[in-house]
Amino acid sequence: MCISSALLALVDADKQNYNAVMGLLWLISVVGSYEL
């Protein structure tokens, strides 16, 4: 039970981080294409 709730919390954090990571990748790709 303790492990599954910890996994759920981890997945929840991953969902929040997912948006931040995708935003960062988008920013990097935009800057990269601008440099080219």
Buried (B, 14 or more C-beta within 10 A) or exposed (E): EEEEEEEEEEEEEEEEEEEEEEEEEEEEEEEEEEEE
